[in-house]
Amino acid sequence: MRNLWIFINRYNAFFLFIIFFAIGIILTVKNNAYQRSVTVNSTNEVVGEVYQNLNVLKKYINLGNVNDSLAQENAKLKTELLTLKSIDSAKKITVKDTLNNPQYTYLSARVIKNSITLRNNVITINKGTADGIARNMPVISPGKGVVGFIMDVSEHLATVRSLLHKDTKISVNIKSNNALGSLVWGIGNSDFTKAYVKEVPNHFKVNLKDTIVTSGFSSFPPGIPVGIVTNTAVPTGDNFMSVEIKLFNDFSTLQYVYVILDKYAAEQKELEAKLPNE
């Protein structure tokens, strides 16, 4: 306390100047309309700038929550769109609530770990059994393209066997002529932007830039875009052809994915398990 009094006593002239200067400014602003308006406008501008910067900071902090909510909303819209596309307009339909009881439901999930440089790449997502996730469920990206299949599941997390994995094989067809083939990755190279469609019958004509889509025969709903043909001269040595495609999906930038829940998957699996082994 003694040192404080010594400090104030030593610089008392400076403090008195500050006090009288502040009083002079207050009296000038209070008693002069022009100075008052200038001060108010300047203060409002400064305060507005501060609030604007705070709002930018707040938006940045909440960006993760916004992305999560948008992913959930997109999942809901994709579910409704797929349901509407699946209606067979050529048949007489009894009206029923298909939007609330669709075959396929999309569940959004955030990617928390990903790899693209390995021979067997695996993705980890932040959804698990608590959210209804189970093994072998198909996974797609928010934009265009297949991602892979659910491998292992815990209560709150799951791993995805990426398309960029030697054991991943997906039934696809060429959109222009419906020729069936098997989508695989890693033949001859490990480019994460390319894949191959094998076992395409030779009597079908395949052109550059033909679109490849899912066939609906390997858990994925039919018609999901996969990529476009970039090379039709891939040697095979058998009676089928293989084509190289450029994937629509960029695995290096995956942040969110959609897990597809098929209401009839368990029923189909149980039924097919009764078939005799050949």
C-alpha positions as CSV (number, residue, x, y, z in Angstrom):
1,M,0.0,0.0,0.0
2,R,2.9,2.4,0.9
3,N,4.5,1.8,-2.5
4,L,1.1,2.5,-4.2
5,W,0.9,5.9,-2.5
6,I,4.5,6.7,-3.4
7,F,3.7,5.8,-7.1
8,I,0.5,8.0,-7.1
9,N,2.3,10.9,-5.4
10,R,5.2,10.7,-7.9
11,Y,3.0,10.8,-10.9
12,N,0.1,12.8,-9.5
13,A,0.3,15.4,-12.3
14,F,-0.1,12.8,-14.9
15,F,-3.1,11.3,-13.2
16,L,-4.7,14.7,-12.7
17,F,-4.2,15.5,-16.4
18,I,-6.0,12.2,-17.3
19,I,-8.9,13.0,-15.0
20,F,-9.3,16.5,-16.2
21,F,-8.9,15.4,-19.8
22,A,-11.6,12.8,-19.4
23,I,-13.9,15.4,-17.8
24,G,-13.3,17.8,-20.6
25,I,-14.2,15.2,-23.2
26,I,-17.4,14.3,-21.3
27,L,-18.5,17.9,-21.0
28,T,-17.7,18.6,-24.7
29,V,-19.6,15.6,-25.9
30,K,-22.5,16.2,-23.5
31,N,-23.0,19.9,-24.4
32,N,-22.3,19.9,-28.1
33,A,-24.6,18.2,-30.5
34,Y,-22.0,17.7,-33.3
35,Q,-19.4,16.1,-31.1
36,R,-22.0,14.0,-29.4
37,S,-23.3,12.6,-32.8
38,V,-19.7,11.9,-34.0
39,T,-18.9,10.1,-30.7
40,V,-22.0,8.0,-30.8
41,N,-21.5,7.0,-34.4
42,S,-17.8,6.1,-33.8
43,T,-18.7,4.1,-30.7
44,N,-21.5,2.2,-32.6
45,E,-19.1,1.4,-35.4
46,V,-16.4,0.1,-33.0
47,V,-19.0,-1.9,-31.1
48,G,-20.5,-3.3,-34.3
49,E,-17.1,-4.4,-35.5
50,V,-16.4,-6.1,-32.2
51,Y,-19.7,-8.0,-32.3
52,Q,-19.1,-8.9,-36.0
53,N,-15.7,-10.5,-35.1
54,L,-17.3,-12.3,-32.1
55,N,-20.0,-13.7,-34.4
56,V,-17.4,-14.9,-36.9
57,L,-15.5,-16.6,-34.0
58,K,-18.7,-18.1,-32.6
59,K,-19.7,-19.5,-36.1
60,Y,-16.2,-21.0,-36.5
61,I,-16.4,-22.7,-33.0
62,N,-19.9,-24.1,-33.9
63,L,-18.9,-25.2,-37.4
64,G,-18.6,-28.9,-36.3
65,N,-22.1,-28.9,-34.9
66,V,-23.5,-27.3,-38.0
67,N,-21.8,-29.9,-40.2
68,D,-23.2,-32.7,-38.1
69,S,-26.7,-31.3,-38.3
70,L,-26.4,-30.8,-42.1
71,A,-25.2,-34.4,-42.5
72,Q,-28.2,-35.7,-40.6
73,E,-30.6,-33.6,-42.6
74,N,-29.0,-34.8,-45.9
75,A,-29.4,-38.4,-44.7
76,K,-33.1,-37.8,-44.1
77,L,-33.5,-36.3,-47.5
78,K,-31.6,-39.1,-49.2
79,T,-33.8,-41.6,-47.5
80,E,-37.0,-39.9,-48.7
81,L,-35.6,-39.4,-52.3
82,L,-34.6,-43.1,-52.5
83,T,-38.1,-44.1,-51.3
84,L,-39.7,-41.9,-54.0
85,K,-37.5,-43.3,-56.7
86,S,-38.3,-46.9,-55.7
87,I,-42.0,-46.5,-56.4
88,D,-43.1,-48.5,-59.5
89,S,-45.3,-46.1,-61.4
90,A,-46.3,-48.8,-63.8
91,K,-48.2,-50.7,-61.2
92,K,-51.4,-49.9,-59.4
93,I,-50.3,-48.8,-55.9
94,T,-52.3,-48.9,-52.7
95,V,-51.6,-45.7,-50.8
96,K,-49.4,-46.3,-47.7
97,D,-46.9,-44.4,-45.7
98,T,-43.7,-45.3,-47.5
99,L,-41.8,-42.2,-46.4
100,N,-42.1,-43.3,-42.7
101,N,-41.5,-46.9,-43.5
102,P,-38.8,-47.1,-46.3
103,Q,-36.7,-50.0,-47.1
104,Y,-33.5,-48.0,-47.0
105,T,-32.5,-45.5,-44.3
106,Y,-29.5,-43.3,-44.4
107,L,-27.5,-42.7,-41.2
108,S,-24.9,-39.9,-41.2
109,A,-21.5,-40.5,-39.5
110,R,-18.3,-38.5,-39.2
111,V,-15.0,-40.0,-40.3
112,I,-12.5,-39.9,-37.4
113,K,-9.7,-41.9,-39.0
114,N,-9.0,-42.7,-42.7
115,S,-6.2,-44.2,-44.8
116,I,-5.6,-44.2,-48.6
117,T,-2.0,-45.4,-49.0
118,L,-2.2,-49.0,-47.7
119,R,-3.0,-52.2,-49.5
120,N,-6.0,-52.7,-47.1
121,N,-7.4,-49.3,-46.2
122,V,-9.8,-49.0,-43.3
123,I,-12.0,-46.1,-42.2
124,T,-13.2,-45.4,-38.6
125,I,-16.5,-43.6,-38.0
126,N,-18.2,-42.2,-34.9
127,K,-21.4,-44.4,-35.0
128,G,-21.9,-47.9,-33.6
129,T,-24.4,-50.5,-32.3
130,A,-26.0,-47.8,-30.2
131,D,-27.0,-46.1,-33.4
132,G,-28.2,-49.3,-35.2
133,I,-25.0,-50.0,-37.1
134,A,-24.2,-53.7,-37.9
135,R,-21.5,-55.6,-39.8
136,N,-21.6,-55.6,-43.6
137,M,-23.8,-52.6,-43.9
138,P,-22.9,-50.5,-47.1
139,V,-21.4,-47.1,-46.7
140,I,-21.5,-44.2,-49.3
141,S,-20.2,-40.7,-49.4
142,P,-22.3,-37.5,-49.2
143,G,-21.5,-36.6,-52.8
144,K,-21.1,-39.4,-55.3
145,G,-19.6,-42.8,-54.8
146,V,-19.4,-45.9,-52.7
147,V,-17.1,-46.0,-49.7
148,G,-17.2,-49.6,-48.5
149,F,-18.8,-52.0,-46.0
150,I,-19.0,-52.0,-42.2
151,M,-16.3,-54.4,-40.8
152,D,-16.4,-54.3,-37.0
153,V,-18.7,-52.5,-34.6
154,S,-18.5,-51.3,-31.0
155,E,-21.1,-49.4,-29.0
156,H,-20.2,-46.0,-30.4
157,L,-17.7,-46.6,-33.2
158,A,-17.3,-48.8,-36.3
159,T,-14.7,-49.6,-38.9
160,V,-15.4,-49.6,-42.6
161,R,-13.6,-51.8,-45.1
162,S,-12.9,-49.2,-47.7
163,L,-13.3,-49.7,-51.4
164,L,-9.5,-49.2,-51.3
165,H,-9.1,-52.7,-49.8
166,K,-8.1,-55.9,-51.6
167,D,-11.1,-57.8,-50.2
168,T,-13.8,-55.3,-51.3
169,K,-15.9,-56.4,-54.2
170,I,-19.1,-54.7,-55.3
171,S,-21.6,-55.6,-58.0
172,V,-22.0,-52.8,-60.5
173,N,-23.3,-52.3,-64.0
174,I,-22.6,-50.0,-67.0
175,K,-25.4,-47.5,-67.0
176,S,-25.7,-47.3,-70.8
177,N,-26.3,-51.0,-71.4
178,N,-26.8,-52.6,-67.9
179,A,-23.8,-54.9,-68.4
180,L,-22.8,-56.4,-65.0
181,G,-19.3,-56.4,-63.6
182,S,-17.4,-56.5,-60.3
183,L,-15.9,-53.3,-58.9
184,V,-12.4,-53.9,-57.3
185,W,-9.4,-51.8,-56.5
186,G,-5.6,-52.1,-56.7
187,I,-5.1,-54.1,-59.9
188,G,-1.6,-53.1,-61.0
189,N,-1.4,-49.9,-59.0
190,S,-2.6,-48.3,-55.7
191,D,-4.0,-45.0,-57.1
192,F,-6.9,-44.1,-54.8
193,T,-8.7,-42.2,-57.6
194,K,-9.0,-45.3,-59.8
195,A,-10.6,-48.7,-59.7
196,Y,-11.5,-51.5,-62.1
197,V,-14.7,-53.2,-63.2
198,K,-13.9,-56.9,-63.9
199,E,-15.9,-59.8,-65.4
200,V,-17.8,-57.7,-67.9
201,P,-19.1,-60.0,-70.8
202,N,-17.1,-59.4,-74.0
203,H,-20.2,-59.0,-76.2
204,F,-21.1,-55.7,-74.5
205,K,-19.7,-52.5,-76.0
206,V,-18.1,-50.2,-73.4
207,N,-17.2,-46.6,-74.3
208,L,-14.9,-44.1,-72.7
209,K,-16.8,-41.9,-70.2
210,D,-19.6,-44.5,-69.7
211,T,-21.0,-44.1,-66.2
212,I,-20.7,-47.0,-63.7
213,V,-23.4,-47.4,-61.1
214,T,-24.2,-50.0,-58.4
215,S,-26.4,-52.9,-59.6
216,G,-28.3,-53.5,-56.4
217,F,-26.9,-57.0,-56.0
218,S,-24.4,-56.4,-53.2
219,S,-26.2,-54.6,-50.4
220,F,-26.0,-51.2,-52.0
221,P,-29.2,-49.8,-53.5
222,P,-29.2,-49.7,-57.3
223,G,-28.1,-46.7,-59.3
224,I,-25.6,-45.1,-56.9
225,P,-22.9,-43.5,-59.1
226,V,-19.4,-45.0,-58.8
227,G,-17.3,-43.5,-61.6
228,I,-16.7,-43.1,-65.3
229,V,-14.7,-45.4,-67.7
230,T,-11.2,-44.1,-68.6
231,N,-9.6,-47.2,-70.2
232,T,-11.3,-50.1,-72.0
233,A,-8.1,-51.9,-73.0
234,V,-7.2,-53.6,-69.7
235,P,-5.8,-57.0,-70.5
236,T,-7.5,-60.0,-68.8
237,G,-6.5,-63.2,-70.6
238,D,-10.0,-64.7,-70.4
239,N,-13.4,-64.4,-72.0
240,F,-14.4,-61.3,-70.0
241,M,-13.2,-57.8,-70.2
242,S,-12.0,-55.4,-67.5
243,V,-12.2,-51.6,-67.7
244,E,-10.5,-48.9,-65.7
245,I,-12.6,-46.2,-64.1
246,K,-12.0,-42.9,-62.4
247,L,-13.9,-42.8,-59.1
248,F,-16.3,-40.0,-58.4
249,N,-15.5,-40.3,-54.7
250,D,-12.3,-38.6,-53.4
251,F,-11.2,-40.7,-50.5
252,S,-8.5,-38.2,-49.5
253,T,-11.1,-35.6,-48.4
254,L,-13.8,-37.8,-46.7
255,Q,-15.2,-36.1,-43.6
256,Y,-18.7,-37.5,-43.5
257,V,-20.3,-40.7,-44.8
258,Y,-23.7,-42.3,-44.9
259,V,-24.3,-45.8,-43.6
260,I,-27.3,-47.5,-45.4
261,L,-29.7,-49.5,-43.2
262,D,-31.7,-52.0,-45.3
263,K,-34.9,-53.1,-43.5
264,Y,-35.0,-56.4,-45.3
265,A,-31.2,-57.3,-45.1
266,A,-31.6,-59.7,-42.2
267,E,-34.6,-61.4,-43.8
268,Q,-32.8,-61.8,-47.1
269,K,-29.7,-63.2,-45.5
270,E,-31.8,-65.7,-43.5
271,L,-33.7,-66.8,-46.6
272,E,-30.6,-67.2,-48.8
273,A,-28.8,-69.2,-46.0
274,K,-31.4,-72.0,-46.7
275,L,-30.2,-72.4,-50.2
276,P,-28.3,-75.7,-50.8
277,N,-24.5,-75.3,-51.3
278,E,-23.4,-76.0,-54.8
